[in-house]
Amino acid sequence: MNFSFLNNRLKVVLCLIVLYCTVSEAKTQTQSDSVFYSLITNAIIEGNADELSALFHSKVDLTLPGQNNIYSKYQAKFILKDFFLKHRPDSFNLVNQNKIDDSSFIVGKLHTAEKHYRVCFLTKTISNVIYIYQIRIEE
């Protein structure tokens, strides 16, 4: 018996499975990125340092007007809490998101009653979890 037609069908089926898995993974990554961006946006609009710090890596490079250092996620949370108490957010919107491999650079505009700030995030994906490694809030 000639089973060459089965060989060709098997190749086609395997190619379709690989294509499906690739498209599904890309779609899932895009959905998780958009969920992550929504979490950041909502936390900043609400001035909620607790929610934002849940997205931090264990160490965060934090820059605020007048201070810049690398902090533990817990120290960074309290510093941001203080910032949000002094500068209550009126609005926040994402302006740009750039992704290269497992890292993303996100830029947004934060408006408070007193001032407008540019907010930049550097994130990295590790084991399918996105972490914030750096936050810069600049006037």
Backbone as CSV, one residue per row, in Angstrom:
resi,resn,N_x,N_y,N_z,CA_x,CA_y,CA_z,C_x,C_y,C_z
1,MET,0.838,-1.185,0.000,0.000,0.000,0.000,0.884,1.251,0.000
2,ASN,0.375,2.270,-0.648,1.093,3.530,-0.733,0.477,4.519,0.274
3,PHE,1.280,4.916,1.222,0.797,5.832,2.259,1.357,7.247,2.083
4,SER,1.880,7.559,0.917,2.472,8.880,0.696,1.434,10.001,0.819
5,PHE,0.172,9.729,0.416,-0.864,10.762,0.562,-1.107,11.087,2.036
6,LEU,-0.943,10.088,2.921,-1.082,10.336,4.361,0.068,11.187,4.863
7,ASN,1.235,10.950,4.345,2.399,11.743,4.721,2.179,13.218,4.397
8,ASN,1.671,13.485,3.196,1.403,14.865,2.785,0.298,15.497,3.634
9,ARG,-0.741,14.745,3.917,-1.826,15.274,4.762,-1.326,15.540,6.172
10,LEU,-0.493,14.661,6.670,0.064,14.842,8.008,0.900,16.118,8.067
11,LYS,1.675,16.367,7.023,2.483,17.593,6.970,1.589,18.832,6.978
12,VAL,0.517,18.789,6.202,-0.403,19.920,6.138,-1.065,20.152,7.497
13,VAL,-1.507,19.079,8.126,-2.146,19.190,9.443,-1.160,19.755,10.463
14,LEU,0.067,19.280,10.462,1.080,19.791,11.396,1.365,21.268,11.146
15,CYS,1.448,21.651,9.880,1.663,23.070,9.558,0.503,23.929,10.055
16,LEU,-0.712,23.448,9.894,-1.882,24.193,10.373,-1.885,24.319,11.896
17,ILE,-1.496,23.259,12.568,-1.436,23.297,14.039,-0.398,24.310,14.506
18,VAL,0.776,24.295,13.883,1.832,25.250,14.247,1.373,26.674,13.974
19,LEU,0.739,26.907,12.837,0.235,28.236,12.500,-0.812,28.691,13.515
20,TYR,-1.737,27.825,13.862,-2.779,28.145,14.836,-2.168,28.507,16.188
21,CYS,-1.196,27.716,16.635,-0.559,27.981,17.933,0.177,29.313,17.925
22,THR,0.846,29.626,16.822,1.574,30.889,16.713,0.618,32.075,16.767
23,VAL,-0.462,32.013,16.013,-1.444,33.102,16.003,-2.112,33.230,17.366
24,SER,-2.450,32.118,17.994,-3.088,32.153,19.314,-2.165,32.780,20.347
25,GLU,-0.882,32.437,20.307,0.074,32.996,21.270,0.230,34.490,21.066
26,ALA,0.323,34.936,19.825,0.446,36.365,19.544,-0.794,37.115,20.018
27,LYS,-1.973,36.548,19.787,-3.218,37.181,20.216,-3.279,37.262,21.735
28,THR,-2.887,36.192,22.423,-2.882,36.178,23.883,-1.926,37.219,24.430
29,GLN,-0.738,37.336,23.830,0.231,38.322,24.293,-0.326,39.726,24.121
30,THR,-0.950,40.012,22.982,-1.536,41.323,22.746,-2.633,41.609,23.764
31,GLN,-3.481,40.626,24.044,-4.542,40.819,25.023,-3.946,41.070,26.405
32,SER,-2.902,40.342,26.791,-2.329,40.538,28.116,-1.640,41.898,28.205
33,ASP,-1.037,42.369,27.100,-0.447,43.704,27.088,-1.526,44.761,27.296
34,SER,-2.648,44.630,26.593,-3.708,45.632,26.724,-4.318,45.610,28.125
35,VAL,-4.432,44.439,28.724,-4.917,44.356,30.114,-3.923,45.040,31.045
36,PHE,-2.641,44.798,30.826,-1.600,45.421,31.651,-1.656,46.942,31.533
37,TYR,-1.795,47.453,30.296,-1.894,48.905,30.093,-3.126,49.469,30.800
38,SER,-4.214,48.741,30.786,-5.429,49.182,31.489,-5.209,49.225,32.997
39,LEU,-4.508,48.227,33.527,-4.213,48.218,34.965,-3.383,49.434,35.365
40,ILE,-2.373,49.751,34.561,-1.530,50.927,34.830,-2.386,52.194,34.783
41,THR,-3.156,52.345,33.717,-3.975,53.544,33.533,-4.950,53.732,34.688
42,ASN,-5.665,52.686,35.052,-6.645,52.785,36.141,-5.980,53.102,37.474
43,ALA,-4.855,52.473,37.758,-4.159,52.721,39.027,-3.709,54.178,39.126
44,ILE,-3.201,54.731,38.034,-2.729,56.120,38.077,-3.902,57.089,38.154
45,ILE,-4.941,56.869,37.378,-6.114,57.760,37.431,-6.683,57.804,38.852
46,GLU,-6.717,56.656,39.510,-7.240,56.581,40.872,-6.211,57.020,41.914
47,GLY,-4.952,57.232,41.498,-3.903,57.563,42.454,-3.665,56.415,43.416
48,ASN,-3.809,55.202,42.921,-3.744,54.009,43.767,-2.363,53.345,43.666
49,ALA,-1.490,53.705,44.586,-0.132,53.150,44.601,-0.132,51.668,44.934
50,ASP,-1.126,51.195,45.690,-1.205,49.776,46.017,-1.407,48.936,44.751
51,GLU,-2.361,49.351,43.916,-2.625,48.620,42.673,-1.437,48.703,41.720
52,LEU,-0.843,49.877,41.630,0.305,50.046,40.735,1.493,49.216,41.207
53,SER,1.735,49.194,42.508,2.893,48.451,43.028,2.734,46.941,42.888
54,ALA,1.505,46.473,42.714,1.297,45.039,42.473,1.927,44.612,41.147
55,LEU,2.211,45.578,40.277,2.803,45.295,38.974,4.327,45.450,38.975
56,PHE,4.892,45.880,40.106,6.338,46.124,40.194,7.127,44.829,40.279
57,HIS,8.349,44.894,39.766,9.332,43.851,40.041,9.803,44.073,41.475
58,SER,10.605,43.195,42.016,11.038,43.321,43.415,11.851,44.595,43.658
59,LYS,12.558,45.089,42.648,13.294,46.360,42.714,12.796,47.256,41.591
60,VAL,12.615,48.543,41.899,12.084,49.487,40.922,12.972,50.726,40.895
61,ASP,13.353,51.131,39.698,14.082,52.380,39.502,13.024,53.480,39.406
62,LEU,12.915,54.297,40.442,11.851,55.296,40.549,12.439,56.697,40.498
63,THR,11.940,57.499,39.559,12.353,58.888,39.430,11.121,59.770,39.555
64,LEU,11.161,60.662,40.522,10.132,61.683,40.731,10.844,63.030,40.759
65,PRO,10.116,64.134,40.591,10.792,65.429,40.700,11.539,65.547,42.036
66,GLY,12.836,65.745,41.955,13.647,65.915,43.157,14.185,64.637,43.765
67,GLN,13.851,63.478,43.236,14.404,62.241,43.777,14.502,61.152,42.710
68,ASN,15.554,60.365,42.861,15.813,59.292,41.911,16.629,58.228,42.626
69,ASN,16.110,56.987,42.647,16.835,55.907,43.307,16.211,54.569,42.908
70,ILE,16.872,53.515,43.268,16.327,52.179,43.104,15.786,51.751,44.464
71,TYR,14.502,51.369,44.472,13.819,51.038,45.720,13.247,49.622,45.642
72,SER,12.986,49.061,46.807,12.216,47.815,46.828,10.798,48.172,46.397
73,LYS,10.029,47.175,45.984,8.662,47.462,45.533,7.839,48.087,46.654
74,TYR,8.133,47.743,47.914,7.376,48.284,49.046,7.759,49.728,49.328
75,GLN,9.059,50.052,49.236,9.474,51.442,49.405,8.879,52.309,48.293
76,ALA,8.948,51.807,47.061,8.427,52.558,45.910,6.926,52.810,46.073
77,LYS,6.208,51.831,46.613,4.767,51.988,46.822,4.491,53.164,47.758
78,PHE,5.223,53.268,48.859,4.979,54.350,49.818,5.402,55.708,49.269
79,ILE,6.454,55.729,48.474,6.880,56.986,47.851,5.829,57.451,46.849
80,LEU,5.289,56.528,46.062,4.227,56.891,45.115,2.933,57.295,45.826
81,LYS,2.635,56.630,46.945,1.456,57.027,47.730,1.564,58.487,48.144
82,ASP,2.725,58.847,48.628,2.970,60.222,49.044,2.846,61.179,47.850
83,PHE,3.402,60.794,46.712,3.307,61.615,45.505,1.844,61.823,45.117
84,PHE,1.066,60.750,45.095,-0.350,60.856,44.711,-1.162,61.667,45.722
85,LEU,-0.796,61.626,47.000,-1.484,62.455,48.001,-1.214,63.934,47.751
86,LYS,0.008,64.253,47.366,0.396,65.652,47.117,-0.044,66.143,45.740
87,HIS,-0.158,65.227,44.796,-0.477,65.575,43.410,-1.593,64.651,42.921
88,ARG,-2.800,64.932,43.367,-3.951,64.084,43.044,-4.206,64.064,41.533
89,PRO,-4.184,62.877,40.910,-4.397,62.795,39.461,-5.802,63.240,39.049
90,ASP,-5.859,64.085,38.012,-7.130,64.441,37.392,-7.391,63.529,36.193
91,SER,-6.326,63.276,35.429,-6.468,62.382,34.277,-5.105,61.794,33.925
92,PHE,-5.161,60.685,33.210,-3.956,60.036,32.711,-4.308,59.334,31.415
93,ASN,-3.447,59.514,30.417,-3.658,58.775,29.175,-2.320,58.303,28.612
94,LEU,-2.362,57.115,28.040,-1.171,56.562,27.413,-0.971,57.235,26.066
95,VAL,0.274,57.598,25.796,0.606,58.291,24.562,1.302,57.357,23.576
96,ASN,2.149,56.479,24.107,2.937,55.620,23.235,3.325,54.337,23.963
97,GLN,3.362,53.250,23.223,3.847,51.973,23.739,4.740,51.353,22.672
98,ASN,5.958,51.044,23.044,6.889,50.368,22.135,7.337,49.074,22.776
99,LYS,7.302,48.010,22.003,7.674,46.698,22.527,8.808,46.128,21.685
100,ILE,9.848,45.672,22.371,10.957,44.989,21.719,11.210,43.717,22.510
101,ASP,10.997,42.590,21.860,11.155,41.278,22.487,10.307,41.212,23.757
102,ASP,10.947,41.063,24.911,10.204,40.919,26.162,10.170,42.202,26.986
103,SER,10.587,43.330,26.386,10.590,44.614,27.085,9.648,45.597,26.400
104,SER,9.065,46.476,27.201,8.186,47.517,26.674,8.561,48.853,27.290
105,PHE,8.386,49.906,26.507,8.549,51.271,26.985,7.211,51.953,26.781
106,ILE,6.635,52.456,27.855,5.295,53.033,27.831,5.392,54.485,28.277
107,VAL,4.755,55.378,27.542,4.770,56.804,27.880,3.332,57.273,28.035
108,GLY,3.097,58.067,29.080,1.779,58.625,29.309,1.859,60.056,29.800
109,LYS,0.704,60.720,29.817,0.608,62.086,30.338,-0.307,62.084,31.544
110,LEU,0.210,62.594,32.648,-0.537,62.698,33.898,-0.870,64.168,34.130
111,HIS,-2.146,64.437,34.345,-2.588,65.798,34.630,-3.085,65.852,36.066
112,THR,-2.556,66.817,36.815,-3.025,67.081,38.175,-3.535,68.522,38.203
113,ALA,-4.095,68.927,39.319,-4.602,70.299,39.422,-3.470,71.317,39.284
114,GLU,-2.278,70.957,39.771,-1.165,71.899,39.778,-0.306,71.841,38.522
115,LYS,-0.030,70.620,38.030,0.952,70.468,36.961,0.581,69.327,36.030
116,HIS,1.342,69.281,34.943,1.259,68.177,34.000,2.591,67.437,34.041
117,TYR,2.523,66.115,33.997,3.720,65.287,34.088,3.789,64.311,32.913
118,ARG,4.995,64.006,32.546,5.248,62.920,31.592,5.625,61.706,32.430
119,VAL,4.976,60.580,32.175,5.218,59.366,32.948,5.729,58.285,31.989
120,CYS,6.870,57.715,32.315,7.469,56.666,31.486,7.639,55.398,32.317
121,PHE,7.335,54.276,31.703,7.489,52.967,32.342,8.376,52.096,31.473
122,LEU,9.242,51.351,32.108,9.988,50.304,31.434,9.532,48.988,32.038
123,THR,9.040,48.087,31.194,8.543,46.807,31.690,9.321,45.674,31.043
124,LYS,9.249,44.530,31.689,9.879,43.335,31.150,8.996,42.142,31.478
125,THR,8.867,41.230,30.521,8.079,40.021,30.712,9.006,38.883,31.099
126,ILE,8.699,38.260,32.230,9.461,37.113,32.714,8.474,35.999,33.005
127,SER,8.673,34.859,32.372,7.778,33.702,32.548,6.314,34.092,32.360
128,ASN,6.041,34.841,31.297,4.684,35.280,30.923,4.040,36.236,31.922
129,VAL,4.829,36.852,32.794,4.318,37.860,33.727,5.036,39.177,33.419
130,ILE,4.260,40.251,33.268,4.836,41.563,32.964,5.096,42.311,34.275
131,TYR,6.322,42.825,34.422,6.708,43.579,35.616,7.168,44.979,35.224
132,ILE,6.891,45.947,36.090,7.421,47.297,35.926,8.783,47.335,36.605
133,TYR,9.792,47.736,35.828,11.162,47.855,36.342,11.560,49.293,36.599
134,GLN,10.938,50.204,35.853,11.314,51.616,35.994,10.091,52.502,35.800
135,ILE,10.012,53.535,36.633,8.980,54.574,36.482,9.680,55.918,36.584
136,ARG,9.382,56.773,35.617,9.898,58.142,35.635,8.698,59.088,35.541
137,ILE,8.551,59.943,36.542,7.502,60.960,36.512,8.229,62.306,36.454
138,GLU,8.121,62.979,35.314,8.879,64.197,35.070,7.945,65.357,34.731
139,GLU,8.324,66.553,35.180,7.528,67.750,34.864,7.728,68.154,33.425
